[in-house]
Amino acid sequence: MKMKRTLSIILLSLIAGLGVSDVHTQTPTVTAPCRIGQQAPAIGFWTWAANAHVKVYIASADFKTQEIPYLLKAFQNWNSASESTASGVTFEYVGDAKQRLSCDNCLTVMRGPVFDKAKRHATELKAFSAHHDQIINYASIIIDPRLTNPKAILDAVAHELGHNLGLLDCYTCKKKSTLMNQFKVMNVPNDMAMPTACDIAQVREAYKELKVRVRPSPPSRNLIDEGEEPVDDDTPIVIPKP
């Protein structure tokens, strides 16, 4: 426990030292209305239960020391919008992990090979639902080792956290209108690390719907184990030629 607290203090110091708290803290502004497919993503994806306190673990051995504050910043950005989204979901960095954890309301951030020519993405959300519905019991965000630009990592994790709150990808949405249209070139940030006004509005809709009905687990192409529902994020990514 003492080591975890010490690591947390060190990481918070790194954030201050690197000036990450000043990165991508723009106020969300989007011209109303938020049209789905134009300025706003559709909803119906994986979702933490309303008011869930999600414990975040990072496989720190997978990341360079200077990358970790950017991971944490993505969680801070979504935490700052928690009240506005009416989800009540908050993320708290707890400490280090050696592998993906399966404790209730646990989210593990780690590296792993997820990029290939077929999938064409650099990050991936894997979620487990005990009741085979959209409610996440535990999950992991996997970041491909080739994604190394810290600001691009920040943008990518912020995008994956949108998936954690019910948002689908939106490749037709206008630039800068949503986190869910993501960047298109590996290691080139898209400067979208804060949820926009339309993202916030759609998360609010997702949690409003959750009070009425809970959807089945999102469809999966590759079932790993019973209850394990990894979902590909088909964000179009290209690796620039050297």
C-alpha positions as CSV (number, residue, x, y, z in Angstrom):
1,M,0.0,0.0,0.0
2,K,2.9,2.4,0.9
3,M,4.5,1.7,-2.5
4,K,1.2,2.5,-4.3
5,R,0.9,5.8,-2.5
6,T,4.5,6.6,-3.2
7,L,4.0,5.8,-6.9
8,S,0.9,8.0,-7.0
9,I,2.8,10.9,-5.5
10,I,5.6,10.5,-8.0
11,L,3.2,10.4,-11.0
12,L,1.3,13.5,-9.8
13,S,4.7,15.2,-9.5
14,L,5.5,14.1,-13.1
15,I,2.2,15.6,-14.3
16,A,3.0,18.9,-12.7
17,G,6.6,18.8,-14.0
18,L,5.7,18.0,-17.6
19,G,2.9,20.6,-17.7
20,V,0.4,17.9,-18.8
21,S,-2.3,19.7,-16.8
22,D,-2.2,22.4,-19.4
23,V,-2.6,20.0,-22.3
24,H,-5.9,19.9,-24.2
25,T,-8.0,21.7,-21.5
26,Q,-10.1,23.6,-23.9
27,T,-13.7,24.3,-22.9
28,P,-16.1,22.0,-24.9
29,T,-17.9,24.2,-27.4
30,V,-19.9,22.8,-30.3
31,T,-22.6,24.5,-32.3
32,A,-26.1,23.1,-31.4
33,P,-27.9,21.0,-32.3
34,C,-25.7,17.9,-32.0
35,R,-26.7,15.9,-35.0
36,I,-25.8,12.2,-34.8
37,G,-23.3,11.3,-37.5
38,Q,-22.4,15.0,-38.0
39,Q,-21.4,16.4,-34.7
40,A,-22.3,13.6,-32.3
41,P,-21.6,9.9,-32.0
42,A,-24.4,7.3,-31.6
43,I,-24.9,5.6,-28.3
44,G,-25.3,1.9,-27.4
45,F,-21.8,0.7,-26.6
46,W,-20.2,-0.7,-23.4
47,T,-21.1,1.3,-20.3
48,W,-20.0,1.3,-16.7
49,A,-23.0,1.2,-14.3
50,A,-24.3,4.6,-13.3
51,N,-22.3,6.2,-10.4
52,A,-19.6,3.5,-10.7
53,H,-16.3,4.4,-9.1
54,V,-13.9,2.8,-11.5
55,K,-10.5,1.8,-10.1
56,V,-7.8,2.3,-12.7
57,Y,-4.6,0.2,-12.8
58,I,-1.7,0.8,-15.1
59,A,0.8,-1.8,-16.2
60,S,3.6,0.7,-15.6
61,A,6.3,-1.6,-16.9
62,D,4.7,-1.4,-20.3
63,F,5.1,2.4,-20.5
64,K,7.9,4.9,-20.4
65,T,7.8,7.1,-17.3
66,Q,7.0,10.2,-19.3
67,E,4.0,8.5,-21.0
68,I,2.1,7.7,-17.8
69,P,1.0,11.3,-16.9
70,Y,-0.7,11.5,-20.3
71,L,-2.6,8.3,-19.6
72,L,-3.8,9.8,-16.3
73,K,-4.7,13.1,-17.9
74,A,-7.3,11.3,-20.1
75,F,-9.0,10.1,-17.0
76,Q,-8.9,13.5,-15.4
77,N,-10.5,15.0,-18.5
78,W,-13.5,12.6,-18.3
79,N,-13.7,13.0,-14.5
80,S,-14.1,16.8,-15.0
81,A,-17.2,16.1,-17.2
82,S,-18.8,13.5,-14.9
83,E,-21.3,15.9,-13.4
84,S,-22.2,17.3,-16.8
85,T,-22.8,13.9,-18.2
86,A,-25.0,12.9,-15.3
87,S,-23.4,9.4,-15.4
88,G,-21.9,9.7,-12.0
89,V,-19.0,7.6,-13.3
90,T,-15.6,8.5,-11.9
91,F,-12.1,7.1,-12.5
92,E,-9.5,6.8,-9.8
93,Y,-5.9,5.8,-10.4
94,V,-5.1,3.1,-7.8
95,G,-1.8,1.8,-8.7
96,D,0.3,-0.7,-10.7
97,A,-0.8,-4.0,-12.2
98,K,1.3,-6.9,-13.7
99,Q,-1.6,-8.1,-15.8
100,R,-5.3,-7.4,-16.5
101,L,-7.3,-7.4,-13.3
102,S,-10.7,-8.9,-13.0
103,C,-11.9,-7.2,-9.8
104,D,-15.3,-5.5,-9.9
105,N,-15.2,-2.0,-11.4
106,C,-11.5,-2.4,-12.3
107,L,-10.0,-1.0,-15.5
108,T,-6.4,-2.0,-16.5
109,V,-4.4,0.0,-19.0
110,M,-1.7,-2.0,-20.7
111,R,0.2,-2.5,-23.9
112,G,-0.3,-5.2,-26.4
113,P,-0.2,-5.8,-30.2
114,V,-3.5,-4.6,-31.6
115,F,-2.5,-2.9,-34.8
116,D,-2.6,-4.8,-38.1
117,K,-3.6,-4.1,-41.6
118,A,-7.0,-5.8,-41.2
119,K,-8.1,-4.1,-37.9
120,R,-6.4,-0.8,-38.6
121,H,-6.5,0.6,-35.0
122,A,-3.9,1.3,-32.4
123,T,-6.0,0.9,-29.2
124,E,-8.6,-1.6,-28.1
125,L,-11.2,-1.9,-25.4
126,K,-11.8,-5.3,-23.9
127,A,-14.8,-5.5,-21.5
128,F,-16.3,-8.3,-19.4
129,S,-20.0,-8.4,-18.4
130,A,-21.1,-10.9,-15.8
131,H,-24.7,-10.7,-17.1
132,H,-23.8,-10.6,-20.8
133,D,-25.2,-7.2,-21.2
134,Q,-23.7,-3.8,-21.9
135,I,-22.8,-3.1,-18.2
136,I,-19.0,-3.5,-17.7
137,N,-17.8,-5.4,-14.7
138,Y,-14.2,-5.1,-15.5
139,A,-12.2,-4.0,-18.6
140,S,-8.9,-3.2,-20.1
141,I,-7.6,-0.6,-22.6
142,I,-4.8,-2.0,-24.7
143,I,-2.4,0.3,-26.5
144,D,-0.3,-0.9,-29.3
145,P,3.5,-0.6,-28.6
146,R,3.9,1.4,-31.8
147,L,1.7,4.2,-30.4
148,T,4.5,6.2,-28.6
149,N,3.7,9.9,-29.1
150,P,2.5,11.0,-25.6
151,K,-0.1,13.4,-26.9
152,A,-1.4,10.9,-29.4
153,I,-1.6,8.4,-26.5
154,L,-3.6,10.9,-24.5
155,D,-6.1,11.4,-27.4
156,A,-6.4,7.7,-28.0
157,V,-7.1,6.9,-24.4
158,A,-9.7,9.7,-24.2
159,H,-11.4,8.1,-27.2
160,E,-11.4,4.7,-25.6
161,L,-12.9,6.2,-22.4
162,G,-15.8,7.5,-24.6
163,H,-16.4,3.9,-25.5
164,N,-16.4,3.1,-21.8
165,L,-19.3,5.5,-21.4
166,G,-21.6,4.2,-24.2
167,L,-20.3,6.2,-27.2
168,L,-19.8,4.6,-30.6
169,D,-17.3,5.6,-33.3
170,C,-18.3,8.4,-35.6
171,Y,-16.1,8.6,-38.7
172,T,-18.6,10.9,-40.5
173,C,-18.6,13.5,-37.7
174,K,-17.1,16.9,-38.4
175,K,-13.5,17.5,-37.3
176,K,-13.2,18.7,-33.6
177,S,-16.9,18.0,-33.0
178,T,-16.3,14.7,-31.0
179,L,-13.6,12.6,-29.5
180,M,-15.1,9.6,-31.4
181,N,-13.8,10.4,-34.9
182,Q,-10.2,9.9,-33.6
183,F,-6.9,10.6,-35.3
184,K,-6.0,9.0,-38.6
185,V,-2.2,8.9,-38.6
186,M,-0.2,6.8,-36.1
187,N,1.6,9.0,-33.6
188,V,0.1,12.3,-34.9
189,P,-2.2,13.7,-32.2
190,N,-5.6,15.1,-33.3
191,D,-5.7,17.5,-30.3
192,M,-8.9,16.0,-29.1
193,A,-8.5,14.9,-25.5
194,M,-11.4,16.6,-23.8
195,P,-15.0,15.4,-24.4
196,T,-16.9,18.0,-26.5
197,A,-20.3,19.4,-25.7
198,C,-21.8,16.9,-28.0
199,D,-19.9,14.0,-26.4
200,I,-21.2,15.1,-23.0
201,A,-24.8,15.4,-24.4
202,Q,-24.6,11.9,-25.8
203,V,-23.2,10.3,-22.6
204,R,-26.1,12.0,-20.8
205,E,-28.5,10.3,-23.3
206,A,-26.8,7.0,-22.8
207,Y,-27.3,7.1,-19.1
208,K,-30.8,8.3,-19.4
209,E,-31.6,5.3,-21.6
210,L,-29.8,3.0,-19.1
211,K,-32.4,3.9,-16.5
212,V,-35.1,2.5,-18.9
213,R,-33.4,-0.5,-20.4
214,V,-30.0,-2.3,-20.5
215,R,-28.9,-3.4,-23.9
216,P,-27.3,-6.9,-24.6
217,S,-23.6,-7.1,-24.8
218,P,-22.3,-5.2,-27.9
219,P,-21.6,-7.7,-30.8
220,S,-18.2,-9.3,-30.9
221,R,-16.2,-10.7,-33.8
222,N,-13.8,-12.6,-31.6
223,L,-15.1,-14.3,-28.5
224,I,-12.1,-15.1,-26.2
225,D,-13.8,-16.8,-23.2
226,E,-17.3,-17.0,-21.9
227,G,-18.4,-13.6,-20.9
228,E,-15.4,-11.9,-22.5
229,E,-16.5,-9.5,-25.2
230,P,-13.5,-7.8,-26.9
231,V,-14.8,-5.2,-29.4
232,D,-12.6,-3.9,-32.2
233,D,-12.3,-0.2,-32.5
234,D,-12.1,0.2,-36.3
235,T,-10.6,3.7,-36.1
236,P,-8.8,4.2,-39.5
237,I,-5.1,4.5,-38.7
238,V,-2.2,4.7,-41.0
239,I,1.5,4.5,-40.2
240,P,3.5,7.1,-42.1
241,K,6.4,5.9,-44.3
242,P,9.8,6.7,-42.9
